[in-house]
């Protein structure tokens, strides 16, 4: 088995095992749209970023919700999701 093991629902409707390259291509395409429309600065996608972002995404989808804490102006949000 290759490490890390990545699961995502970004490229399909179901939460499935995805390979790093297909996830990387999908994410790069989404980032390209974002920086062309919003940021106007190209963003670099490191290998470790994919795993971290998928973990954060999984936490966002938890039924309990979450609380992000940070200094003023850091973009912290208290949010809950219901499915």
C-alpha positions in Angstrom: 0.0 0.0 0.0 1.2 3.5 -0.8 1.2 6.1 1.9 -0.6 8.3 2.6 -4.0 6.7 2.1 -6.3 9.4 0.9 -10.1 9.4 0.9 -12.2 12.1 -0.6 -15.5 13.0 -2.1 -14.1 15.9 -4.2 -13.8 13.9 -7.4 -17.1 11.9 -7.1 -20.3 11.9 -5.1 -19.1 9.2 -2.8 -16.4 9.2 -0.2 -13.8 6.9 -1.9 -10.1 6.1 -2.0 -8.4 8.4 -4.4 -4.8 8.4 -5.8 -2.6 11.4 -5.1 -2.2 12.3 -8.8 -5.9 12.5 -9.7 -6.5 14.5 -6.5 -3.6 16.8 -7.2 -4.9 17.5 -10.8 -8.4 18.2 -9.5 -7.0 20.5 -6.7 -4.7 22.3 -9.1 -7.6 23.0 -11.4 -9.7 24.4 -8.6 -6.8 26.5 -7.3 -6.2 27.9 -10.8 -9.8 29.1 -11.0 -9.5 30.6 -7.5 -6.3 32.6 -8.2 -7.5 33.8 -11.6 -10.8 35.1 -10.2 -9.9 36.1 -6.6 -6.3 36.2 -5.6 -4.3 36.9 -8.8 -1.3 35.1 -7.3 -0.4 31.5 -8.3 -0.4 29.1 -5.4 2.0 26.2 -5.0 0.5 22.8 -4.0 2.9 20.8 -1.8 2.5 17.0 -1.3 1.7 17.3 2.4 -1.0 19.9 1.8 -3.3 17.4 0.1 -3.4 15.2 3.2 -3.9 18.1 5.6 -6.7 19.7 3.5 -8.5 16.3 3.3 -8.3 16.0 7.1 -9.7 19.5 7.6 -12.5 18.8 5.1 -13.4 15.7 7.0 -13.7 17.7 10.2 -15.9 20.3 8.5 -18.3 17.5 7.6 -18.7 16.2 11.1 -22.2 16.4 12.5 -21.0 18.0 15.8 -19.6 21.0 14.0 -16.4 22.6 15.1 -14.8 25.7 16.6 -11.8 27.3 15.1 -9.8 29.6 17.4 -7.2 32.1 16.3 -6.0 35.7 16.7 -8.2 38.6 15.6 -8.3 38.8 11.8 -7.1 35.3 11.1 -10.4 34.2 9.6 -11.7 32.0 12.4 -15.2 30.7 12.1 -17.6 28.8 14.3 -19.8 26.7 12.2 -22.1 23.7 12.3 -23.2 21.4 9.5 -26.2 19.2 9.3 -26.7 16.5 6.7 
